[in-house]
């Protein structure tokens, strides 16, 4: 993109600020995994660098588990400005004993970066990184994750709920 997409403004606020605000309404502690830690000082949240750089979201999940003591980590991308408290609570509280619960939309898409992961999945994460198997979908399959259905009849549903911004054109008209 040429810019830090977490700082792209949506409705006048950097995307990451809107997302962290939603997360803080759900969780007692929130942290950010980023390699440019000082960039996010304005959020007044702990920022931890990747322990294994260039491993994408899987590396971020590894770092989150390494830097926290929580039993579960809710992993979300910095470029998903339309997530809601209701969506996160729905995924977190969805009944399952699986070590991961991932959002799954009617079109068949699984969203591993809008998911909750239990600490007991950490050995799978470490092994995947050690063997450079970095696809989050592979981790979900290997763990026997529960796919949490997001259907249009849910009261908090809207079509852009899991929309992410991968380029400037994604954000056009949102400012």
C-alpha positions in Angstrom: 0.0 0.0 0.0 2.9 2.4 0.6 1.4 3.5 3.9 0.6 1.9 7.2 -2.9 0.8 6.6 -3.7 0.7 10.3 -3.5 4.5 10.2 -5.8 5.0 7.3 -8.8 7.0 8.5 -12.2 5.5 8.4 -15.0 7.9 9.6 -12.2 10.3 10.7 -10.4 7.8 13.0 -7.4 5.6 12.2 -8.6 2.1 11.6 -6.6 0.7 14.5 -8.0 3.2 16.9 -11.6 2.1 16.1 -10.7 -1.6 16.3 -8.9 -1.2 19.7 -11.9 0.8 21.1 -14.2 -2.1 20.2 -11.8 -4.6 21.7 -11.5 -2.6 24.9 -15.2 -2.8 25.3 -15.0 -6.6 25.3 -11.7 -7.5 26.9 -10.0 -6.4 30.1 -6.6 -6.2 28.3 -5.7 -5.4 24.7 -2.3 -5.4 23.1 -1.0 -4.8 19.6 1.6 -6.9 17.8 3.6 -4.6 15.4 7.2 -4.1 14.5 7.0 -0.3 14.5 6.0 -0.1 18.2 6.3 3.7 18.5 3.9 4.2 15.7 1.0 3.2 18.0 2.0 5.1 21.1 -1.0 7.3 20.7 -3.2 4.3 21.6 -1.7 4.0 25.1 -1.7 0.2 24.8 1.1 -2.3 25.1 2.8 -2.9 21.7 5.0 -6.0 21.2 7.1 -6.8 18.2 7.0 -10.1 16.3 9.2 -12.7 17.8 9.3 -14.3 14.3 9.2 -11.5 11.8 7.8 -12.1 8.3 5.5 -14.9 9.4 2.3 -12.9 9.0 -0.7 -13.4 11.2 0.7 -16.7 12.5 3.8 -14.9 13.8 1.5 -12.3 15.4 -0.5 -15.1 17.1 2.8 -16.6 18.4 3.9 -13.2 19.7 0.5 -12.6 21.4 0.7 -15.9 23.3 4.4 -15.2 24.1 3.7 -11.7 25.6 0.5 -12.4 27.4 -0.8 -14.8 30.0 -4.4 -15.1 28.9 -5.9 -18.5 28.2 -7.4 -17.2 24.9 -6.3 -14.6 22.3 -8.7 -12.9 20.0 -6.8 -12.2 16.8 -8.0 -9.5 14.5 -6.4 -7.6 11.7 -5.8 -3.9 11.9 -7.6 -3.4 8.6 -11.1 -4.5 9.6 -12.9 -1.3 10.7 -16.4 -2.6 10.7 -16.1 -5.3 13.3 -18.5 -4.8 16.2 -18.6 -5.7 19.9 -21.5 -8.0 19.1 -19.5 -9.9 16.5 -16.6 -10.4 18.8 -18.7 -11.5 21.7 -20.6 -13.9 19.4 -17.3 -15.6 18.3 -15.8 -15.6 21.8 -18.9 -17.1 23.4 -19.9 -19.5 20.6 -20.3 -22.9 22.2 -17.3 -25.1 21.4 -14.5 -27.1 23.1 -12.2 -26.7 20.0 -9.0 -24.8 20.5 -10.0 -22.2 18.0 -13.2 -20.6 16.8 -13.1 -18.8 13.5 -15.7 -16.6 11.7 -17.3 -18.3 8.7 -19.5 -16.5 6.3 -22.3 -17.8 4.1 -20.1 -17.5 1.0 -17.8 -20.1 2.4 -15.0 -17.9 3.5 -13.2 -18.6 6.8 -11.7 -15.6 8.6 -8.8 -16.7 10.7 -7.9 -13.2 11.5 -11.2 -12.6 13.2 -11.0 -15.6 15.5 -10.3 -16.7 19.0 -7.4 -19.1 19.8 -6.9 -21.1 23.1 -3.4 -21.2 24.5 -3.3 -25.0 24.1 -2.9 -24.4 20.3 0.5 -22.7 20.9 2.5 -25.9 20.2 0.8 -26.1 16.8 1.6 -22.5 16.1 5.3 -22.9 17.1 5.6 -26.1 15.0 4.0 -24.4 11.9 6.4 -21.5 12.2 9.4 -23.8 12.6 8.4 -25.6 9.4 7.4 -22.4 7.5 3.8 -23.5 7.2 2.4 -20.0 7.6 -1.2 -20.3 6.3 -3.7 -19.6 9.1 -6.3 -21.8 7.4 -3.9 -24.8 7.7 -3.6 -24.0 11.5 -7.4 -24.0 11.8 -7.7 -27.3 10.0 -4.9 -28.9 12.0 -6.5 -27.8 15.3 -10.0 -28.9 14.5 -11.3 -25.4 14.8 -15.0 -24.6 15.1 -16.3 -22.5 12.3 -18.7 -19.9 13.7 -21.4 -19.2 11.2 -22.1 -15.6 10.4 -25.5 -15.5 8.8 -27.5 -12.4 7.6 -30.2 -13.2 10.1 -28.0 -12.3 13.1 -29.1 -9.1 14.7 -25.6 -7.5 14.4 -24.9 -8.7 10.8 -24.1 -6.3 7.9 -22.4 -7.1 4.6 -19.2 -5.1 5.4 -18.8 -6.6 8.9 -15.6 -8.5 7.9 -14.5 -6.3 5.1 -10.8 -5.6 5.2 -8.8 -2.9 3.5 -5.9 -4.2 1.3 -5.3 -1.1 -0.7 -6.2 2.6 -0.9 -9.1 1.9 -3.3 -10.7 -0.1 -0.5 -10.9 3.0 1.7 -12.1 5.4 -1.0 -15.1 7.3 0.2 -14.9 6.1 3.8 -13.1 9.1 5.3 
